[in-house]
């Protein structure tokens, strides 16, 4: 058991107990490996999970996959705000729903629009209050002033979490934090640089189209400069993976500015297909933009498996397939250590 003053060890199974008297239950978890250059690690990815039949299938499929060591949850958790008067009991039922996995492995959270919970007409005047009280983040360690944006090191990855629904304009706290955070990333220690945010910057669905555009304008040049490997978003209830593109330089086609392929830019992946309560986003723009490598309106989850400092393997799974079936995949070549064109 872990005591309050126990110094924990890396890559070690610990047991812990929750409850009082005869109502106690025991759980266990494995601590992460020590941070290092070639440390392999596998992240699961789910966004817009909710509490529906499809939510249960998604989580069951992820658990059956068995490879995930930490889950990256890209916002929109309980959908408690979808119920009359923002029913906080839905936060309780969501916690019970995910306990079967979250009690045994870490979940790294990003806040989505359904976490805002700003309802002045019923006295809820503090945005994100239920989320911040129930789902704590280690923001102080990364010198952030808010639990909504922070960073965390895990194995050979450096993960930056941003808030799409907090101020990010120039000189705002989130802007100043991110400006100071990127130079701290030591790619000789954590070669993989991952960003999580809720509202996608590159989205070819008619749902939430260009909602992330102003944030992209503010931060995209930094993502390219510091060679972010991959950006995970959700919000759109479907799946999409981009090529490496940016709008730092752009082409003009038929009078419109279009992004260009940029080998220093990240891959953008929208994984808002966890289950939600509102159904799939089936209305796509046509023709499919040249920056969009693969898109499909199906529920599912993804895995990002870091092999070493230079290579990682990514795969997306549909819920309706067996666990062994991969619907979309990509081999990542780390842009900092392996600056060659991907196939």
C-alpha positions as CSV (number, residue, x, y, z in Angstrom):
1,X,0.0,0.0,0.0
2,X,1.1,3.6,-0.7
3,X,1.4,5.8,2.4
4,X,1.3,9.6,2.4
5,X,5.1,9.7,2.7
6,X,6.0,6.7,0.6
7,X,8.6,7.3,-2.2
8,X,7.1,5.3,-5.1
9,X,9.2,3.4,-7.6
10,X,9.0,3.4,-11.4
11,X,7.3,0.7,-13.4
12,X,5.9,-1.0,-10.2
13,X,2.5,-2.3,-9.3
14,X,0.9,-0.7,-6.3
15,X,-2.4,-1.6,-4.5
16,X,-4.6,1.0,-2.9
17,X,-7.8,0.9,-1.0
18,X,-10.9,3.2,-1.2
19,X,-13.7,3.4,1.3
20,X,-14.4,3.1,5.0
21,X,-15.0,0.0,7.2
22,X,-16.9,-2.8,5.5
23,X,-17.3,-0.7,2.3
24,X,-13.7,-0.7,1.2
25,X,-12.5,-1.9,-2.2
26,X,-9.0,-2.5,-3.4
27,X,-7.6,-1.5,-6.8
28,X,-4.1,-1.5,-8.3
29,X,-2.1,0.4,-10.9
30,X,1.4,0.3,-12.4
31,X,3.5,3.4,-12.1
32,X,5.1,4.8,-15.3
33,X,8.6,4.0,-16.4
34,X,11.3,6.5,-15.8
35,X,11.4,9.3,-18.4
36,X,14.0,8.6,-21.0
37,X,15.1,8.9,-24.7
38,X,14.2,5.4,-26.0
39,X,11.5,4.3,-23.5
40,X,8.6,2.6,-25.3
41,X,5.1,3.4,-24.2
42,X,1.5,3.1,-25.5
43,X,-1.2,5.7,-25.1
44,X,-4.9,5.0,-25.8
45,X,-7.0,7.8,-27.2
46,X,-10.7,8.6,-26.7
47,X,-12.6,11.8,-27.2
48,X,-16.2,12.9,-26.6
49,X,-16.9,9.7,-24.6
50,X,-20.2,10.4,-22.8
51,X,-22.5,7.8,-21.3
52,X,-24.3,6.0,-24.2
53,X,-24.4,2.5,-25.6
54,X,-21.7,3.5,-28.0
55,X,-19.6,4.9,-25.1
56,X,-19.7,1.5,-23.4
57,X,-18.7,-0.3,-26.6
58,X,-15.8,2.1,-27.1
59,X,-14.4,1.7,-23.6
60,X,-14.9,-2.1,-23.8
61,X,-13.0,-2.3,-27.1
62,X,-10.2,-0.2,-25.7
63,X,-9.9,-2.4,-22.6
64,X,-10.0,-5.6,-24.8
65,X,-7.2,-4.2,-26.9
66,X,-5.0,-4.4,-23.7
67,X,-2.0,-2.4,-25.0
68,X,-2.8,1.0,-23.5
69,X,-0.8,2.1,-20.5
70,X,-2.3,5.6,-20.2
71,X,-5.4,7.0,-21.8
72,X,-5.5,10.5,-23.3
73,X,-9.0,11.7,-22.9
74,X,-9.4,14.7,-25.4
75,X,-12.4,16.4,-23.7
76,X,-16.2,16.1,-23.4
77,X,-16.5,13.7,-20.5
78,X,-19.9,13.2,-18.9
79,X,-22.2,15.4,-21.0
80,X,-23.9,16.3,-17.7
81,X,-24.8,19.7,-19.2
82,X,-27.0,17.9,-21.8
83,X,-29.5,17.2,-19.0
84,X,-32.0,19.6,-17.5
85,X,-30.4,22.0,-15.0
86,X,-27.0,20.6,-15.7
87,X,-27.6,17.5,-13.6
88,X,-24.5,16.8,-11.5
89,X,-25.6,13.3,-10.9
90,X,-24.4,12.6,-14.4
91,X,-20.9,13.4,-13.2
92,X,-21.4,10.7,-10.6
93,X,-22.6,8.1,-13.1
94,X,-19.8,8.9,-15.5
95,X,-17.2,8.4,-12.7
96,X,-18.8,5.0,-12.0
97,X,-18.8,4.1,-15.7
98,X,-15.1,4.8,-16.3
99,X,-13.9,3.5,-12.9
100,X,-13.4,0.0,-14.4
101,X,-10.4,1.5,-16.4
102,X,-9.5,4.8,-14.7
103,X,-9.0,3.1,-11.3
104,X,-6.2,1.0,-12.9
105,X,-4.4,3.3,-15.3
106,X,-3.9,7.0,-15.6
107,X,-6.2,9.2,-17.7
108,X,-4.8,12.5,-18.9
109,X,-7.6,15.0,-19.4
110,X,-8.3,17.9,-21.7
111,X,-11.4,20.1,-21.1
112,X,-14.0,20.3,-23.8
113,X,-17.0,22.5,-24.4
114,X,-19.3,20.2,-22.4
115,X,-17.1,20.8,-19.3
116,X,-17.7,24.6,-19.3
117,X,-21.0,24.3,-17.3
118,X,-21.6,28.0,-17.2
119,X,-25.3,28.5,-16.4
120,X,-25.9,31.9,-14.7
121,X,-29.7,31.3,-14.7
122,X,-29.3,28.6,-12.1
123,X,-26.4,30.3,-10.2
124,X,-23.6,28.4,-11.9
125,X,-21.3,31.4,-12.8
126,X,-17.9,29.8,-12.5
127,X,-16.9,28.0,-15.8
128,X,-15.5,24.5,-15.5
129,X,-16.4,24.2,-11.8
130,X,-17.6,20.5,-11.7
131,X,-14.8,19.4,-14.0
132,X,-12.0,21.1,-12.0
133,X,-13.3,19.8,-8.7
134,X,-13.7,16.2,-9.9
135,X,-10.8,15.7,-12.4
136,X,-7.6,17.2,-11.0
137,X,-4.6,17.8,-13.3
138,X,-0.9,18.3,-12.3
139,X,-0.8,21.8,-13.6
140,X,1.3,23.3,-10.8
141,X,4.3,21.1,-11.6
142,X,4.5,22.7,-15.1
143,X,4.1,26.2,-13.6
144,X,0.7,26.7,-15.1
145,X,-1.8,29.1,-13.4
146,X,-4.8,26.9,-14.3
147,X,-5.7,23.2,-14.3
148,X,-7.1,23.7,-17.8
149,X,-3.6,23.9,-19.5
150,X,-0.5,22.0,-18.3
151,X,2.2,19.6,-19.4
152,X,3.3,16.2,-18.3
153,X,6.2,13.9,-19.1
154,X,5.4,10.2,-19.6
155,X,8.1,7.7,-20.7
156,X,9.7,9.3,-23.9
157,X,6.8,11.7,-24.5
158,X,6.2,15.3,-23.5
159,X,2.5,16.0,-23.5
160,X,1.1,19.6,-23.6
161,X,-2.6,20.0,-22.9
162,X,-4.4,23.2,-24.0
163,X,-7.8,24.7,-23.4
164,X,-9.8,25.6,-26.5
165,X,-12.4,27.4,-24.3
166,X,-10.1,29.6,-22.2
167,X,-8.6,32.9,-23.3
168,X,-5.5,32.3,-25.5
169,X,-4.9,35.7,-27.1
170,X,-1.6,37.4,-26.9
171,X,-0.5,38.1,-23.3
172,X,-3.3,36.0,-21.7
173,X,-2.1,33.5,-19.1
174,X,-2.5,30.5,-21.4
175,X,-0.5,32.3,-24.2
176,X,2.3,33.3,-21.9
177,X,2.5,29.9,-20.3
178,X,2.7,28.1,-23.7
179,X,5.3,30.6,-25.0
180,X,7.5,29.8,-22.0
181,X,6.7,26.0,-22.1
182,X,7.8,25.1,-25.6
183,X,11.5,26.1,-25.0
184,X,11.6,23.8,-21.9
185,X,11.0,20.7,-24.0
186,X,14.2,18.7,-24.1
187,X,14.0,16.4,-27.1
188,X,17.1,14.6,-25.9
189,X,15.1,13.5,-22.9
190,X,11.5,13.3,-24.3
191,X,11.8,13.0,-28.1
192,X,8.0,12.8,-28.7
193,X,6.1,16.1,-28.5
194,X,2.3,15.6,-28.3
195,X,-0.4,18.3,-28.0
196,X,-4.0,17.8,-26.8
197,X,-6.8,20.3,-27.4
198,X,-10.5,19.9,-27.9
199,X,-11.5,21.9,-30.9
200,X,-9.7,20.7,-34.1
201,X,-7.7,23.1,-36.3
202,X,-8.0,21.0,-39.4
203,X,-11.5,19.7,-39.9
204,X,-13.2,18.8,-43.1
205,X,-16.7,18.1,-41.6
206,X,-19.4,20.6,-41.7
207,X,-19.8,20.3,-38.0
208,X,-17.8,22.8,-36.0
209,X,-16.2,23.9,-39.2
210,X,-13.3,26.4,-38.5
211,X,-14.2,26.8,-34.8
212,X,-10.5,26.2,-34.0
213,X,-9.2,28.7,-36.5
214,X,-8.4,31.6,-34.2
215,X,-6.4,29.4,-31.9
216,X,-4.6,28.0,-35.0
217,X,-3.6,31.5,-36.0
218,X,-2.2,32.2,-32.6
219,X,-0.2,29.0,-32.1
220,X,0.5,27.2,-35.3
221,X,3.8,28.8,-36.0
222,X,5.1,27.6,-32.6
223,X,3.9,24.0,-33.4
224,X,5.9,24.1,-36.6
225,X,9.0,25.8,-35.0
226,X,9.2,23.2,-32.2
227,X,8.3,20.3,-34.4
228,X,5.3,19.0,-32.6
229,X,4.8,15.4,-33.7
230,X,1.0,15.0,-33.4
231,X,-2.0,17.1,-32.3
232,X,-5.0,15.2,-30.9
233,X,-8.4,16.9,-30.9
234,X,-12.0,15.8,-30.7
235,X,-15.3,17.9,-30.6
236,X,-16.3,16.7,-34.1
237,X,-18.1,13.4,-33.6
238,X,-16.2,11.5,-36.2
239,X,-12.6,10.5,-37.1
240,X,-10.1,12.3,-39.3
241,X,-6.3,12.2,-39.8
242,X,-4.4,14.8,-41.7
243,X,-1.1,14.8,-43.5
244,X,1.7,17.1,-42.1
245,X,0.3,20.5,-43.2
246,X,0.4,24.1,-42.1
247,X,-0.9,27.4,-43.0
248,X,2.4,29.2,-42.2
249,X,3.0,29.2,-45.9
250,X,0.0,28.6,-48.2
251,X,-1.1,28.1,-51.8
252,X,-3.8,30.1,-53.4
253,X,-6.1,27.9,-55.4
254,X,-9.2,29.3,-57.2
255,X,-8.9,32.4,-55.1
256,X,-8.8,30.5,-51.8
257,X,-5.8,30.0,-49.5
258,X,-5.1,26.3,-48.9
259,X,-2.6,24.7,-46.5
260,X,0.6,23.2,-47.8
261,X,2.4,20.0,-46.9
262,X,5.0,20.8,-44.3
263,X,7.4,18.2,-43.0
264,X,8.1,20.2,-39.9
265,X,4.4,20.4,-39.1
266,X,2.4,18.0,-36.9
267,X,-0.1,15.4,-38.0
268,X,-3.6,16.5,-36.8
269,X,-6.0,13.8,-35.6
270,X,-9.6,14.3,-34.7
271,X,-10.8,11.5,-32.4
272,X,-14.2,12.8,-31.3
273,X,-15.9,9.4,-31.9
274,X,-16.0,8.0,-28.4
275,X,-19.8,7.7,-28.0
276,X,-21.3,11.1,-26.9
277,X,-25.0,11.6,-26.8
278,X,-25.6,13.4,-30.0
279,X,-24.8,10.9,-32.7
280,X,-22.1,10.8,-35.4
281,X,-21.1,13.8,-37.6
282,X,-21.9,12.4,-41.0
283,X,-22.0,15.6,-43.0
284,X,-18.5,16.0,-44.7
285,X,-17.3,18.7,-47.0
286,X,-16.7,17.6,-50.6
287,X,-14.3,17.2,-52.3
288,X,-12.1,15.9,-49.5
289,X,-9.4,18.5,-48.9
290,X,-5.9,17.6,-49.9
291,X,-4.7,17.9,-46.3
292,X,-7.1,15.2,-45.2
293,X,-5.5,11.7,-45.3
294,X,-8.4,9.6,-43.9
295,X,-11.8,10.4,-42.5
296,X,-14.8,8.4,-41.5
297,X,-17.9,8.9,-39.3
298,X,-17.7,5.8,-37.1
299,X,-17.4,5.4,-33.3
300,X,-14.0,4.1,-32.1
301,X,-10.8,4.7,-30.3
302,X,-7.1,4.9,-31.2
303,X,-3.6,3.8,-30.0
304,X,-0.3,5.7,-30.2
305,X,2.5,3.2,-29.6
306,X,6.0,4.8,-29.1
307,X,8.7,2.3,-30.1
308,X,11.9,4.4,-29.6
309,X,13.2,7.9,-30.2
310,X,12.6,7.8,-33.9
311,X,9.5,5.7,-34.6
312,X,5.9,5.3,-33.3
313,X,3.0,3.4,-34.6
314,X,-0.5,4.8,-34.6
315,X,-3.8,3.0,-35.3
316,X,-7.5,3.7,-35.2
317,X,-10.2,1.1,-34.5
318,X,-13.9,1.1,-35.3
319,X,-16.2,-0.2,-32.7
320,X,-18.1,-2.4,-35.1
321,X,-14.9,-4.4,-36.0
322,X,-13.1,-6.9,-33.9
323,X,-10.3,-5.7,-31.7
324,X,-7.7,-7.1,-34.2
325,X,-9.0,-5.0,-37.1
326,X,-7.2,-1.7,-37.8
327,X,-9.2,0.8,-39.8
328,X,-6.5,3.4,-40.2
329,X,-2.8,3.4,-39.3
330,X,0.4,5.4,-39.7
331,X,4.1,5.0,-38.9
332,X,5.4,8.2,-37.3
333,X,8.9,9.3,-38.0
334,X,10.0,11.7,-35.2
335,X,10.6,15.1,-36.9
336,X,13.3,16.0,-34.4
337,X,15.4,12.8,-34.7
338,X,14.4,11.5,-38.1
339,X,13.6,14.4,-40.4
340,X,12.7,12.4,-43.5
341,X,9.5,12.3,-45.5
342,X,6.9,9.8,-44.3
343,X,5.2,7.4,-46.6
